[in-house]
Amino acid sequence: MMTRVDPLQSERATQGGRNRAIVIGAGLGGLAAAMRLGAKGYAVTVIDKLDVPGGRGSAIWQDGHRFDLGPTIVTVPQLYRELWAACGRDFDADVTLKALTPFYEIRWPDGTKFVAQQDTDKLRAEVVKLSPGDLAGFDKFLTDSSDRYWFGFEDLGRRPMHRLLDLIKVLPSFVRLRADRSVYAHAARRVKDDKLRMALSFHPLFIGGDPLHVTSMYILVAYLEKEFGVHYAMGGLAAMAQAMAGVITDQGGSLLMETQVDEIVLRDGAVTGVRLASGLEMGADVVVSNADAGHTYNKLLRAHTKRRWTPKRLKRARSSMSLFVWYFGTKNTAQDWPDVGHHTILNGPRYTGLLRDIFIKGKLSDDMSLYVHRPSVTDPSVAPKGDDSFYVLSPVPHLGHDNGVDWAQEEPRYKAKMLKVLEDQLLPGLADRISTEVVFTPETFRDRYLSPHGAGFSIEPRILQSAWFRPHNVSEEARGLYLVGAGTHPGAGVPGVISSAEVLSKLVPDAEGVR
């Protein structure tokens, strides 16, 4: 079980000679940061406004159903094993991963399907079914993806990028790999079939990016999935978050849940701790913010003049899209819809046009593309016996556009449109089987996660908002302040936020007395 402690007890507990660290936010990046700091000898306190750890990777339990709120898959499992090993622990003793076969199925309105999977021959056969003439181009695309993985993920994504020299050193690789080209443009150079172009280019949506504008470095996901597989953490990402919280408490750290940080406190340009919404101040030698970078600089450092991340600069930054997510349980359906697996992507009639509506025009379209998660086919614990738990996600514009949506009025209308798509294309008879439900709109993301504009994934990962151009892991605004999570380097997605904690560990010195 997660440890809850009183703030005053936590403050006293960190006075025993160990350097004190406070982590703002118990998202997966914040939890990974706390584990890394604990391994360095710090007495760590994690503070979060939610009632359970995990942030976007947490869950809601309702009427016997568990709804995984955000990320649904685990990729690059060695990343988590390395994190646990850095803490002297065994990841596989704490978390059970189950490989998914297939990874997901992509469907189009005309009935065409593409089944993404790890087996090379089967994957190439899927390409041939869509477009036989594109097989050679697909093979080239996989080679391109491998090149970008080893540079973009294993090199660039796992080291600090806060100095201009760091950027200058990698510019030749950016040029060689055509990082200026978008993911979609790169896919379009390799294959001609529109459906295959979609299947090879949609992955940036997993991290809040527009495939038409996000740097082609992100085609690395194709290699990452194929080489290391796609897995589900039994119990959901919420179970992994609980396991991370367990490591932190075993290290002597603590988690303050249902507690909100109101301000980061500075003295002479250096952090001295945080002030809670209750008014209580807690001291620290190091403060790590897992909050959105915009919230960190605009809200938590509101009393201090910023040199780089000013309100004006943050206002110019392009946010990721937001999400409309419908979580629902269904009664006596475990044997129904046998062709619907763990993950299904339902394409609408448009791809590039819909992307432009979401990211550029900020327009809520009548048509939609959906990501359908049915974890009960893999993990029976998510629903009562014989029932199912689902979540259905639709990318939508964030709240910062001039023509923002009134979600109080639009929510029931949009959910009705989503229900029609699901009943027509995937889950016939769904309406009569729903037993419980929860809906998240962009306003939920704004209020629950304190995300500016209700963005689902913080700042969009365009090329001039990546690496050195992204908010840095070590803050320029205050000594002793560091950032992890989706809004900093290397970026959003579970592997990205876990890697941000690895980068942090290379920047924060060991606690005093640790050798």
ROBA-840019 format. One record per residue: x, y, z of N, C-alpha, C in turn. Coordinates in steps of 0.1 Angstrom, whole numbers, plus 2048, in hexadecimal, padded with zeros to 3 digits. Example, Ala and Ser with C-alpha at 12.3 -4.5 7.8 and 13.67 -1.06 7.14 Angstrom:
<nodes>
8847C784E87B7D384E8847DF84E 8807EA8478897F584788180084F 
</nodes>
This chain:
<nodes>
8087F480080080080080980C800 8048177FA80B8247FA80B82A807 81683080B817837817812846816 80984981F80585782080A85D82D 81186882D81686E83981187D83A 81188284680E89084981A898844 8188A483E8238AC83A82D8B0845 8288B28518318B685C8398AA860 83489E85F83C892862846890857 84289284B84C89184085789B842 8548A784585E8B28478688AD852 8638A885D86C8A4868874898864 86E88F85C875883858881885850 88289184988D89384089789C846 89789D8538A18A585A8AD89D85F 8AE89185C8B88888628C688885B 8C98938548D789384D8D689083F 8CB88A83A8CA88782B8C6893824 8CB8958188C68A08108B789E80D 8B08A880C8A18A780A89E8AB7FC 8958A37F68908A67E98818A57E9 87B8AE7E286C8AE7E08698AC7D1 8608A37CE85C8A17C084D8A57C0 84A8AF7B783D8B47B58368AC7AA 82D8A37AE82689B7A482A88D7A5 8208847A68228767A781E86F79A 82087678F81F86F78282B865780 82B85E77683585477484385A773 84486676D85186D76D85687177B 84C87678384F87A79185386E79A 84C86379884F8577A085D85279C 86085278F86D84D78B878856790 87586379087F86D79588186B7A4 8778687AC8788657BA8808597BC 87E84F7B48868427B68948457B3 89784D7A98A58507A58AC8587B1 8A48627B68AA86A7C18AC8627CE 8A28597D08A48507DC8B08477DB 8B38437CE8BF83B7CC8CC8437CE 8CB8507CC8D68597CE8D885E7DD 8CF8597E68D085C7F48C88677F9 8BF86C7F18B68777F68AA8727FD 8A687980789987780E88E87E806 8868767FF87D87B7F586F87C7FA 8688877F785A8887F985388B7EC 84A8837E88428857DC83488B7E0 8308967D982489D7DC81B89D7D0 80E8997D28058997C67F789C7CB 7EF8A37C27E28A67C67D889B7C4 7DB8907BD7D28857BB7D387C7C7 7C98727C87C98697D37D185D7D1 7D685A7C57DE84E7C37EA8537BA 7F584C7BA80184F7B27FE84B7A4 80685179A80584D78C802858783 7FB8637887F886E77F7EF869774 7F386C7677EB86875C7EB85875B 7F58527627F68437627EF83D76E 7E68447747DE83F77F7D183877A 7C88357837BC82E7807B1833788 7A583178479883378C79282578E 78D82379A78681679D77781A79F 76E81479776081879875780C795 74E80979E7457FE79C74B7F1798 7567EE79E75D7E179B7667E178F 7677ED7887707EE77D77C7F7780 7877F377A7937FC77A79480276D 79580F76D7988167607A681C760 7AF8177587BC81C7567BA82A74F 7BF8357557BB8427507C3847744 7CF8437437D88487397DF83E731 7ED83D7327F483372A7EF82572C 7EF81D7217EA8107227F580571F 80080971A80A80071681880371D 8207F971D82E7FA7228377F6716 8407FF71284A7FB7088587FD70E 8627F97078707F970C8717F571A 86D7E871E86C7E472C87A7E5733 8857E472B8927E57328947F3739 88C7FD73488D80A73B889809749 87E80274C8798017598827F7762 8877ED75B8907E476389C7EB767 8A17F575E8AD7FD7628AA80676E 89E80C76D89A81577889980D785 8938027858927FA7928A07F6796 8A97F278D8B67ED7908BE7F8797 8BC8057928C38107988C08127A7 8B480C7AB8B080D7B88B28007C0 8BA7F77BA8BD7EA7C08B17E17C0 8A77E37B789B7DB7B78997D37AA 8907C97AA88D7C179E87F7C5799 87F7CB78E8727D07888697C4786 86E7B97828657AD77F85F7A778B 8657AA79785F7A57A38547AE7A8 8537BA7A38497C47A783E7C679D 8417C47908387C77858377BB77B 82B7B777882A7AC76E8267B2760 82E7B075682B7B47498267A9740 81C7AB7388177A172F8197A6721 82079F7188227A370B8157A2703 8127AD6FB8057AD6F38087A86E5 80079F6E080179A6D27F27996CD 7EF7A16C47F67AC6BD7F77B86C6 7FF7C26C28007CF6C97F37D66C9 7ED7D86BD7E17DF6BB7DC7DC6AD 7CF7DF6AB7C97DD69E7C47EB699 7C87EF68D7C47FB6877B87F867D 7AD7FF67E7A27FC67579E80966E 79980866279381365A785811658 77D81B65576F81A65376B810648 77380E63E7708046337727F6637 7767F36447797E66487877E1647 78F7E964179E7E56407A47E564E 7AD7DC6507B47DB65D7C37DA65B 7CB7DE6657D97DC6667DC7D8674 7E27CC6757E57C76827F47C9685 7F77D168F8057D469380A7C969C 8157C369A81B7B86A282A7B76A1 8307AF6A983E7AE6AA8447A569F 83E79B69B843792691845798684 85179867F85579F67384D79A666 84C78D66584578865983778B659 83078A66582278D66682079C664 8297A56698277B36678297B7658 8327B16518347B36438287AE63B 8227A464081679F63980A7A863A 80A7AF6468007BA6478027C563D 80E7C963B8117D363180D7CF624 8107C262080C7BD6137FD7BD611 7F57BA61B7E77BB61A7E27C9617 7E87D361C7E47E161A7EA7E660C 7F77E360A7FD7E95FE8097E15FB 8087D75F28147CF5EF8207D75EA 81D7E15E28287E95DD8307F15E7 82B7F25F38327FA5FD83B7F2606 83C7E56048447DD60D8527E160E 8597E46038677E86048687F560B 85F7FF60985F80B61085D80961F 8548006238527FD63185E7F7637 8657EE6308727E963687C7F5638 87C7FE62F88580A63188181263D 87481363E86F81B64A873815657 873808658877801664886804667 88E80465C89D80765E89E815662 89781E65C89782D66189382E66F 88982667388582768189082268B 8978176878A281268F8AD81D691 8B08246868BB82E6878B7839691 8AA83D6908A58486998A48436A7 8A18366A98A08316B78AD8326BE 8B882D6B78C582D6BE8CA83B6C1 8C78446B88CC8526BB8C28596C4 8B58596C08AB8626C78A785D6D4 8A68506D68A284A6E38AE8476EC 8B783E6E78C18396F08CD8436F2 8CE84C6E98D98566EB8D38646F0 8CC86B6E78C78786EA8BD8786F5 8B486E6F68AA86D7008AE86970D 8BA86570F8BF86171C8CA869722 8CC87571D8D687D7228D188C723 8D889472B8D38A272C8D58A971F 8CB8B371D8CC8BC7118C98CA715 8CF8CF7208CC8DC7258D78E7721 8E18E271B8EC8EC7168EB8ED707 8ED8F97028ED8FC6F48F78F36ED 9028F06F390C8E86ED9078D96EB 8FE8D56F48F88C86F28F08C76E5 8E98D26E28E28D36D58EB8D36C9 8F58DC6CA8FF8DD6BF9058D06BB 9088C86C590F8BB6C39068B16BB 8F98B36BD8F18A96B68EB8AE6A9 8ED8BA6A68E88C069A8EB8B868D 8F88B368C8FB8AB6808F289F67F 8EF89868A8E688D68A8D8891686 8D389C68B8C68A16888C58A3679 8CF8A96738CF8AB6648D089E65D 8D88956618DA88865A8CD88065A 8C68816668B98796678AD881663 8AF88D65E8A4895659899897664 89E89C66F89589F67B88B8AA677 88E8B266D8858BD6698798B7662 8798AB65D86E8A56568648A0660 8578A065E84D89B66784C88C666 84688667084487867083C874664 83187B662828878656830879649 83888464883F88663B84987B639 84F87664485986B64285285E63E 84685B64483F85064083A851631 83685D62D83285F62083D85D615 84986061985485D61085784F60E 85384661885783861784B830611 83F83461483382C60F829835609 82182F5FF8188375F78098365FC 80682A6027F98286067F5830612 7E98376117E584161C7E383A629 7DD82E6297DB8266357E882263C 7F181E6347FE81A63980582663F 80483163880A83E63D80484164B 7F783F64D7F284165A7F7838664 7F882B6617FD82066A80B82366E 81382966682182B66982483966F 81984266F81C84F674814854680 80A84C68580185168F80785169D 81384A69F8188486AC81B8556B4 81E8616AE82086D6B68138716BE 80786C6BA7FB86F6C17FC8696CF 80485E6D18068586DE80C8626E8 81486C6E281B8756EB8168846E8 80A8856E28048926E180989A6D5 80F8946CB81589B6C080D8996B3 80E8A36AB8078A369D81189C694 80D89068E81688968581A892679 81289C6768158A466A8208AE66D 8238B067A82D8BA67E8388B6687 8358AB68E83F8A669884B8A0691 8578A369686389E69086488F68D 86988C68186A87E67D872875686 87987B69088087369A8778696A1 86A86D6A18618646A985C8586A1 86185669585E84968E86683E695 86E84269F8768386A786C82E6AE 85F8336B085682A6B785381D6B0 85481D6A385181169B85C80669F 86980B6A08738016A48727FD6B2 86F8076BB86E8046C98637FA6CC 8587FB6C584D7F16C78517E36C2 8567E36B685A7D66B08657CF6B6 86F7D76BB87B7D06C18787CB6CF 8717D36D786F7CF6E58617CB6E9 8587CC6DF84B7C86E28427D26E9 8357CF6E982C7D86F18267CF6FC 8267D57088227CD7138177D471B 8107CD7238067D272C80A7CF73B 80A7D974380E7D67518017D1758 8017C575D7F67BF7647F27C8770 7E57CB7717E17D577B7E27E3775 7E67E57687E77F27627F37FA766 7F580576080080E7647FE812772 7F28127777EF8167857F780C78F 7F77FF78B7FF7F579380D7F8793 8137FC78782180078682480C78F 81A81678E81C82279781C81E7A5 8148157AA8148117B882180A7BB 8268027B28337FB7B483E8067B6 83E8107AE84881B7AF8478227BC 83A8257C083882B7CD83E8227D8 83C8157D784280B7E185180C7E1 85880D7D686680F7D686A81C7DE 8638267DB8668337E18658327F1 85A82C7F585882B80486282280A 86681780387080E80787E815809 88081F80088C82780188C83180D 88183281387F83C81E87884881A 87484980E86C85580985E85480D 85685E80984885F80D840865801 83386280182A8687F781F8707FF 81D87C7FB8128848018088867F6 7FD87E7F77F387E7ED7E88887F1 7DF88C7E87D58957EA7DA8A27F1 7E68A67EC7ED8B27F17F28BA7E5 7F08C67E57F48CE7D97FE8D87DD 8098D97D48138E37D580E8F07CF 80F8FB7D680A9087D18169107CB 82290E7D082D9177CC83A9107CF 8449127C785290E7CA85991A7D0 85F9187DC8649237E48739247E0 8779317DE8859347DA88B93D7E5 89893D7E68A09477EE8AD9497E6 8AF9567E38BC9597DB8BE9517CF 8B394E7C88B49477BB8B59387BC 8B49327C98B49247CA8A891F7D2 8A49137CE89890D7D589B90A7E3 89190D7EC8929097FA8878FF7FE 87D8FD7F48738F47F78668F87F0 85B8F47F584E8F77EF8448FC7F9 83A9037F582F9077FD8229007F8 81C8F980180F8F27FE8038FB7FD 7F98F67F77ED8FE7F67E7901804 7EB8F980E7E68FB81C7EE907822 7F990B81C80291582280E910828 80E90382B81A8FD8318268FD828 83290182D83E9008258468F3828 84C8ED81E8548E18208618E481A 86C8E28218798E581C87F8D9814 8888DD80B88F8D380389C8D97FD 8A58D17FA8B28D57F48B08D47E4 8A78CB7E08A58C97D28968C87D0 8908CF7C68828CE7C28828C97B4 87A8BF7B18788B97A48698BB7A1 8668C27968588C47928548BA787 84B8B178A8458A97808388AF77B 8358BB7808298C277A82C8C776C 8228CA7648248D075782E8DB758 8378DD74E8418E874E83A8F574F 82F8F7747828903748822906755 81D8FC75C8188FE76A823901773 82E8FB77183A8FD77A83E90B77A 84091076E84691E76C83B92976E 82F92776982593176A81E932778 81C92677E81592678A81E924796 82791A79682F9177A283A9207A4 83F92779A84993179B84493F797 83794179A83094E79683695A79C 83C9587A88419647B084F9687AB 8559617A186396379E86496678F 86C97078C86F97477E876968777 87196576B87895A763881960758 88C95975689595E74C89295873E 88F94B73E88D94373287E940730 87893973A86B93373886193D73E 86094973785795373B849950737 83F95673D83195473882F95672A 83696172483496471683A95870D 84595371184B94870A84293B70B 83E93871683592C71882892E711 82393A70F81793C7088199396F9 82593C6F48289396E682992A6E3 82C9226ED82F9146EB82290D6E6 8249046DD8198FC6D88168F06E1 80A8EF6E68068E46EF8028D86E7 8038CC6ED7FE8C06E77EF8C16E6 7E98B76DF7DA8B76DF7D58B26EC 7C88B36EE7C28AE6FA7BB8A16F6 7B389C7007AC88F6FE79E88F703 7958886FD788885702789876704 78787271178886471477B85F71B 77685571676A84F71C76D841722 76C84072F76F83473676182D739 76082073675381A73975480B73B 74C80674474B7F874673F7F273F 7407E673B7347DF7347317D273B 7247CF73B71F7C374371E7B773A 7247AC73F72279F73872679F72A 7327A57277377A671974479F717 74979872175779271F757789713 74C78370F74C77A7047477816F7 74478E6F873F7956EC74B79B6E5 7487A06D97527A76D175F7A06D1 75F7936CD76C78B6CD7777906C4 7747986BB77E79D6B27847AA6B7 7807AF6C37857BB6C978F7B76D3 79C7BB6D17A77B76DA7AA7C26E4 7B67C26E97BA7CB6F37BB7D96EE 7C07DC6E27C17E96DD7BC7E96CE 7B37F36CC7AE7F56BE7AE8036BB 7B38076AF7B38156AA7A981669F 79E81E6A179481F69779682D690 79A82C68379C83867B78F83E677 78E84B677782852670785853662 77C85A65B77D85B64C789863648 78E86C65179987564D7A5872657 7B18746527BD87365A7C488165B 7C98856507D18926517C789E653 7BB89D64E7B28A86507AE8A965F 7AB89E6657A889D6737B38A367C 7C089F6787CB8A46807CC8B367F 7C98B96737CA8C76727BF8CE67A 7B38C867B7A88CD6837AD8CD692 7B38C36967B68C16A47C28CB6A8 7CC8CB6A07D98D16A47DA8E069F 7D58E36937D78F068D7CB8F968F 7BF8F368B7B38FC68C7AD8FC699 7B08F26A27A98F16AF79A8EF6AE 7978E76A47888E56A17848D76A5 7798D66AD7748C96B076C8C46A5 7718B969E76A8B469275F8AB695 7568A968C74B89F68D75089168C 75A88F68476088268276C88068D 77087468F77A87169A781865697 78D86369C79485769C7968536AB 7948466AE7938416BC79E8376BF 7A38386CB7AC82D6D17A48266DC 7A28196D97998116E27A28076EA 7A08086F77A880070079E7F6708 7A17E97067987DF70C7A27D6715 7A67DB7207B07D37287AB7C672E 79D7C572E7987B973579B7AC72D 79F7AD7207A27A17197B079C71D 7B87A47247C57A17287C679F738 7BF7A873F7C07A974D7B27A8753 7AE79D7587A079B75E79D7A476A 7A87A97707A67B177C79F7BE77A 79E7C376D7997D076A78A7D176B 7837C576C7747C576B76F7B9773 7627BA77875C7AF77E75B7A3774 75B79777975B78B77075078C766 75478A75974A78A74E748797748 74D7A274E74B7AF74A7587B5743 7577C173D7637C77377657D573C 7717DA73C7747E873E77A7ED731 7767F972D77B7FF72177F80D724 78981271B78982171A78B82470B 78482F7077848336F97898416F9 7948446F179A8516F17998576E3 7968646E379686B6D779E8786D8 7A887A6CF7B08866D07A78926CC 7A889D6D47A08A96D17A98B56D4 7A58C16CF7AD8CD6D17AF8D06E0 7BA8D66E47BB8DB6F27B38E86F3 7B38ED7007AA8F87037AF9056FF 7BC9066FA7C29136F87BF9196EA 7B79136E27B49186D57A99246D7 7A992D6CE7A09386CF7919346CE 78F9296C77819236C577F9176CE 7839196DB78290E6E57749086E6 7738FC6E97678F46EA7618F66F8 7548F86F974D8F870674A8E970A 7528E37117518D57147458D171D 7408DB7257348D872D7288D5724 7288DB71871D8D970F7218CE705 72D8CD7017318C46F67338B66FB 7368B47087398A670D72F89C709 72289E70C7188937097168916FA 71789C6F271689B6E37228936DE 72E8966E273A88F6DD73A8816E1 73587E6ED7358706F272A8686E9 71F86E6E67158686DD71B8656CF 72386E6CA72A86B6BD7338606BE 73B85F6C97448556CC73D8476CD 7328476D472A83B6D57258356C8 72183E6BF71C83A6B27288346AA 73483A6AA73F8346A37428266A9 7428256B67468186BC73B80E6B8 72F8116B97248076B57248046A7 72780D69E72780A69073380368B 73F80569274B7FF68C7527F5695 74E7F46A27567EB6AA74E7E36B5 7457EA6BC73E7E46C772F7E56C6 7297DD6BD71A7DE6BB7137DB6C8 7087E36CA7007E06D67067E66E3 7117EE6E27187F36ED70F7FB6F7 7068036F26FF80C6FA6F7805705 6F27F97026EA7F270C6F27EA716 6FF7EA7147087E271C7107EA726 7107F772571880072E71280073C 71A7FD7467167FC75471B80875C 72680E75972C819760735820757 73782D75A73F835751745841758 75084675275785375675C859749 75B86774876086E73D76A878741 77587973A77F88473B77F88C72F 77E89973077F8A372578C8AB727 78F8B371E79B8BC72079B8C472D 78F8C773178D8CF73E7928C674A 78F8B97497948B07537A38B0754 7AA8AF7487B88AF7477BE8BC74D 7B78C774B7BB8D47507BA8D475F 7AF8CF7657AC8D07737B28C577B 7B28B97767B78AE77D7C68AD77D 7CC8B07727DB8AF7707E28BD770 7DA8C87717E08D57717E88D8764 7E28D37597E98D474C7E48E0745 7ED8EA7427E98F573A7E18F272D 7D68F872B7CD8F671F7C78E871F 7C88E172A7C38D372A7CA8CA721 7D78CD71E7DF8C57147E18B771A 7E08AD7127E28A07177F189C719 7FA8A371280889F7138128AA714 80D8B571A8168C171C8198C870E 8268CC70C82A8D370082C8C96F5 8278CD6E98278C46DD8368C26D9 83A8B56D68488B26D284C8B66C4 84A8C26C084F8C76B385E8C86B4 8658CA6A98748CA6AA8798D66B2 8728E16B18778ED6B88718EE6C6 86B8E36CA8668E16D886B8D46DE 8778CF6D887D8C26DD88B8C56E1 8918BB6E889F8BB6EC8A28C96F3 8AC8D06EE8B08DC6F58A58E76F5 89C8E66EB8928F06EA8868EE6F4 8868E26FA87B8DF7048808E4712 8768E771B87A8EA7298848E072E 88F8E573489A8DC7388988D5745 89F8C974689D8C17528A38C975E 8AD8D175C8B38D97678AE8E8764 8A78EE76D8A18FB76A8AB90676A 8A990F7618B191B7608AC92676A 8A092377089992E77789C92D786 8A292278B8A592179A8AE91679C 8B89187A48C290D7A78BB9037B0 8BE8F67AD8B88EC7B48AA8E77B0 8A58ED7A48988EA79F89B8E2792 8938D77918958CD7868878CA781 8868C67748798C276E87A8B4768 86F8AC76A86E89F76385F89F75E 85D89575684F89375084E897742 84189773D83E89972F8438A6729 8438B17328468BE72D8558C272C 85E8B873086C8BB72F8738B1726 8808B17258878A771D88789A723 88588E71C88488E70D87688F708 86B88F71185E89170C854888712 84888870C83C88171183D87270D 83386B71283385C71183A85671D 83684A72183B84472D84B84272B 85083D72085F83C720865849721 85F85471B86586171C86586672A 85B86573285B86A740864862749 86485574686E84D74E87C85174B 87F85473E88C85873A890866740 88686E74288887C74888E87A756 88A87075D88F86E76A89E86876A 8A186175F8AE85C75D8B886875A 8B38717528BA87D74F8BC88575C 8B28867648B388D7718BE888779 8BF87B77A8C98747828D787877E 8D987C7728E688076D8E988F770 8DF8967758E18A47778E18A7786 8DA89F78E8D98A279D8E589B7A3 8EC8A27AC8F889B7B28F28917BD 8FB8877C08F787E7CB8F58867D8 8ED8817E18EB8877EE8F88877F5 8FA8907FE90689180690888480E 91487F80E91787381591586680D 91086780190E85C7F891A85B7EF 92084F7EE92C84D7E69298417DC 
</nodes>
